[in-house]
Amino acid sequence: MKLKIRPIAFDDIEAVAALWKSCGLTVSYNDPQADIALAMASPASEIFVGEQEGRVVASTLAGSDGHRGWLYYVAVDPALQGGGYGKALIAHAEAWLMGRGINKVMLLIRPTNTKVKAFYERLGYREEERSLLTRWLRGGPDSDIDPAKHAEIETTVTYLEMTERPTRPSVPAPAMRLSLQRAEMPTVSFYRYLYNTIGAPWAWVSKRLESDADIKAVIQDDDVDIYVLSVAGVPAGMVQLDRREFQVVDIAYFGLMPDFIGHGLGKYLLNWGIDQAWESNPARVTVNTCDLDHPRALPLYQKCGFRPIRREVVSLAHPHLFGLEVPAHRR
Ligand SMILES: CC(C)(COP(=O)(O)OP(=O)(O)OC[C@H]1O[C@@H](n2cnc3c(N)ncnc32)[C@H](O)[C@@H]1OP(=O)(O)O)[C@@H](O)C(=O)NCCC(=O)NCCS
């Protein structure tokens, strides 16, 4: 049966990790989920999966280091090995690497994996005399760092609420050519652009792990409103109001694009968002912020009338899995 080869999607992560395990490719010092997240986040790598009747039965991770191409995690479901799937998948990954200007592909075979060498030789791969030198920068077989734990970062989340509409006069708009518009049927790509760009300095990662279908279900919900602030036609920030809980409006996301921080837009946009939230006469307006966010976020929320009601320590996917830095104030 023909194999359908395509890039990995968020919904495949568990199946791919299970496949690697069933093929004996996982070791204690590599966390498959973290390896998958890192490869998915990198523009220079791609995980290809082979699908048969809707089931993931094969995979390979291809990456370019800017000079050579590399293959990792070449795997075919043990029950389907010997049917040409490994060969097809490697041909696909090689074509992808060639399309990126790569002329030579390399891979590593663990010495314990004796029988696989003949497979690669069959496909034209040759052993070359080189010394392989490596050094673990973090983790590794002799380390007591748990790779799964290292894929996470702890953060304290503060939940705030406001139970009365603020009585202050409306906050004047900074003297710029501003427009505030509700994105009526936001596309997932536009939303990811807003979320990823605004959140990059603050390690916003949770939506990066969500599938397109899950994101779409929220952003196109009638009870979720996404407002985009633009300066002379250029997106500068967003406020996401979520009314899905009865009598509550949650300011689910609020933030500015990095280029627009420091011009007085944040205070304006937040107060505008608060006024907008109260338009539907909820019993309370809520917001939360974590200690990875801009250090001025929490005091700004309090100044605008929010009161902290609860704190909680949670674990998030580590920003370095997405090529992001831990914000300087948390290092
Ligand atoms: C290695 C692996 C991906 C190969 O996939 P596969 O679907 O079984 O291989 P294919 O059916 O595509 O084989 C392609 C060719 O290699 C040959 N081949 C496959 N395995 C071979 C072996 N162990 N010895 C000799 N030849 C082999 C096949 O006969 C076929 O030859 P052909 O082109 O003349 O028909 C699969 O066996 C696997 O998942 N193994 C466990 C995980 C693993 O070791 N991965 C590699 C990590 S470096």
PDBQT file of the ligand as one rigid body, heavy atoms in Angstrom, charges set to zero:
ROOT
HETATM    1  C1  LIG A 401      15.777   1.050   9.063  1.00  0.00    +0.000 C 
HETATM    2  C2  LIG A 401      14.344   1.113   8.616  1.00  0.00    +0.000 C 
HETATM    3  C3  LIG A 401      13.868   2.564   8.684  1.00  0.00    +0.000 C 
HETATM    4  C4  LIG A 401      14.206   0.615   7.175  1.00  0.00    +0.000 C 
HETATM    5  O1  LIG A 401      12.892   0.775   6.709  1.00  0.00    +0.000 OA
HETATM    6  P1  LIG A 401      12.188  -0.369   5.851  1.00  0.00    +0.000 P 
HETATM    7  O2  LIG A 401      10.869   0.158   5.412  1.00  0.00    +0.000 OA
HETATM    8  O3  LIG A 401      12.207  -1.615   6.644  1.00  0.00    +0.000 OA
HETATM    9  O4  LIG A 401      13.174  -0.535   4.610  1.00  0.00    +0.000 OA
HETATM   10  P2  LIG A 401      12.779  -0.629   3.059  1.00  0.00    +0.000 P 
HETATM   11  O5  LIG A 401      11.754  -1.691   2.906  1.00  0.00    +0.000 OA
HETATM   12  O6  LIG A 401      12.456   0.694   2.515  1.00  0.00    +0.000 OA
HETATM   13  O7  LIG A 401      14.171  -1.124   2.442  1.00  0.00    +0.000 OA
HETATM   14  C5  LIG A 401      14.825  -0.436   1.378  1.00  0.00    +0.000 C 
HETATM   15  C6  LIG A 401      15.898  -1.346   0.810  1.00  0.00    +0.000 C 
HETATM   16  O8  LIG A 401      16.837  -1.676   1.835  1.00  0.00    +0.000 OA
HETATM   17  C7  LIG A 401      16.883  -3.082   2.038  1.00  0.00    +0.000 C 
HETATM   18  N1  LIG A 401      16.980  -3.354   3.482  1.00  0.00    +0.000 N 
HETATM   19  C8  LIG A 401      16.149  -2.959   4.441  1.00  0.00    +0.000 A 
HETATM   20  N2  LIG A 401      16.566  -3.368   5.653  1.00  0.00    +0.000 NA
HETATM   21  C9  LIG A 401      17.705  -4.058   5.409  1.00  0.00    +0.000 A 
HETATM   22  C10 LIG A 401      18.632  -4.757   6.227  1.00  0.00    +0.000 A 
HETATM   23  N3  LIG A 401      18.473  -4.802   7.547  1.00  0.00    +0.000 N 
HETATM   24  N4  LIG A 401      19.670  -5.361   5.641  1.00  0.00    +0.000 NA
HETATM   25  C11 LIG A 401      19.850  -5.303   4.305  1.00  0.00    +0.000 A 
HETATM   26  N5  LIG A 401      19.016  -4.661   3.461  1.00  0.00    +0.000 NA
HETATM   27  C12 LIG A 401      17.961  -4.041   4.017  1.00  0.00    +0.000 A 
HETATM   28  C13 LIG A 401      15.570  -3.608   1.498  1.00  0.00    +0.000 C 
HETATM   29  O9  LIG A 401      15.684  -4.941   1.097  1.00  0.00    +0.000 OA
HETATM   30  C14 LIG A 401      15.315  -2.673   0.336  1.00  0.00    +0.000 C 
HETATM   31  O10 LIG A 401      16.068  -3.083  -0.777  1.00  0.00    +0.000 OA
HETATM   32  P3  LIG A 401      15.525  -2.902  -2.291  1.00  0.00    +0.000 P 
HETATM   33  O11 LIG A 401      15.554  -1.438  -2.568  1.00  0.00    +0.000 OA
HETATM   34  O12 LIG A 401      16.494  -3.693  -3.094  1.00  0.00    +0.000 OA
HETATM   35  O13 LIG A 401      14.150  -3.479  -2.305  1.00  0.00    +0.000 OA
HETATM   36  C15 LIG A 401      13.439   0.236   9.511  1.00  0.00    +0.000 C 
HETATM   37  O14 LIG A 401      13.898  -1.084   9.465  1.00  0.00    +0.000 OA
HETATM   38  C16 LIG A 401      13.392   0.659  10.956  1.00  0.00    +0.000 C 
HETATM   39  O15 LIG A 401      12.540   1.453  11.344  1.00  0.00    +0.000 OA
HETATM   40  N6  LIG A 401      14.280   0.121  11.821  1.00  0.00    +0.000 N 
HETATM   41  C17 LIG A 401      14.319   0.447  13.228  1.00  0.00    +0.000 C 
HETATM   42  C18 LIG A 401      14.758   1.869  13.474  1.00  0.00    +0.000 C 
HETATM   43  C19 LIG A 401      16.172   2.141  13.003  1.00  0.00    +0.000 C 
HETATM   44  O16 LIG A 401      17.083   1.367  13.208  1.00  0.00    +0.000 OA
HETATM   45  N7  LIG A 401      16.347   3.316  12.341  1.00  0.00    +0.000 N 
HETATM   46  C20 LIG A 401      17.625   3.792  11.850  1.00  0.00    +0.000 C 
HETATM   47  C21 LIG A 401      18.326   4.616  12.851  1.00  0.00    +0.000 C 
HETATM   48  S1  LIG A 401      19.917   5.101  12.286  1.00  0.00    +0.000 SA
ENDROOT
TORSDOF 0
